[in-house]
Amino acid sequence: MARSRTAIEPALRRQVSGDIFRMVLPVITENILQMSAGLVTSAMIGRLMADDISAQGISLRIYNTFWSLFKGIGIGATVVTSLRYGQHRLTECRRTIEQTYLTLVPFALLCMAVIFILPGPIVNFLSDDPSLSGSAVSYLRIAIWALPFAAVTVCNTAAFNGHGNTKTPMYIALMLNAVNIAVGFVLIFGVGPFKGYGLIGAAVATLVSQAAGALSGLFLLYHRGGYFADEPHGKPFFKPEPACIREVYRTGIPAACENVFWQLSAMLLSKIILLYGSTHFAAYQLGLQAEMICEMPGIGFTTAATTLSARAIGQRDDRLFRAYFSQMHRFSLCTGIFTAAVLFLFPSLFMQLLTDKPDIQQLGTVYVFIMGLTPIPQDVNKVYNGFMRSAGYRRAPMTVSFVGIWLVRVPLAFLFGWVLHLEIHFIWFAIALDQIVRLALSFTLFRRKRVIDTVFSLPSEPDSAA
């Protein structure tokens, strides 16, 4: 087999671009819908008190830590399912996802029970303000019931994405977020004689919407004509298969650790920022929502890079693998430039949409502006990490995340905020520097490990690609 060094042919470029956009655009749309619902909810809570915004932010830090664990395991399930799909081993696609249900949902139930019983010590780690802690515990005791449904949704999404279908998760997200916004509005503000529950209403809306999303995804997978209805394997659902579980978690655990690194750092940053007061933390929380809406293209490239590269490896197609990387690298650079421009040019607009509190708007505008430094390295880095993960370098993205977060972001934030008591803007610069360092390290690892030669270097036995 001759090694391909030639430029991508126009026909292949068109095919690859079509594959990427068919996968990326629904994922971007899905995540924009999810973040938009978060923005609307944040905007509704932003009309309450600064303490309510901060209490929700504290609770979400804890909730999202567990959710990020599930999402990491979902990445492992997506990679394995995509490989099997590329190898046309369809019954194993269904079995892979079902083994993930079997292990992940009980873990989510355990996490839910622990947090429901002992929310106080975890919340108090982030804030010792009695009013904030009390509100955060009340919110968390309700929202935490959504964790098992979130675990099911992660598995559902892995099933659809592994089959190359990113449209169905988008439609589910549309329904889920419509439920979240409608139920949230009614329960936060009330309608007619019903006065609403304020912050508690937002927690109930989270639970209801997550349940709706999880159950609708299961129905679409198992109903007549769904993927799982057409991929019978004749094996008992509750019978564990250690080899399959090990394969999913061998990729999923490093991805989960990568996600948890970010969540734990966010908890530590929250504790540091809360030293400046609830107004500063509220500005950070709302600014983070604005930043995340512009991060959506990068999330789309994460899914596309992981899924399409794994499929090309499963098909043992070197030209396709290289073409996917070339095009996704180019597209991620373009989207990074665009989103950076949006954050630089319209920071105050985001904050005006999220809150009517002038002091929070002023602080949040500075945060959003500084975060304009991050989209380019963030989007490009996701492409590198997706390809490295599919190529078998499962720990490389985790290592990159560890270096950026624990050797750059957290130490600098601790130094600037806890030790030197500098202006909060310095902490936000530390966050931006983290993303730049991560890109430099990902680029170095990608080149050193010769990831682009993955398919070319595969041994001749077809099964060894798995």
Order of alpha helices (4+ residues) and beta strands (2+ residues): alpha-alpha-alpha-alpha-alpha-alpha-alpha-alpha-alpha-alpha-alpha-alpha-alpha-alpha-alpha-alpha-alpha-alpha
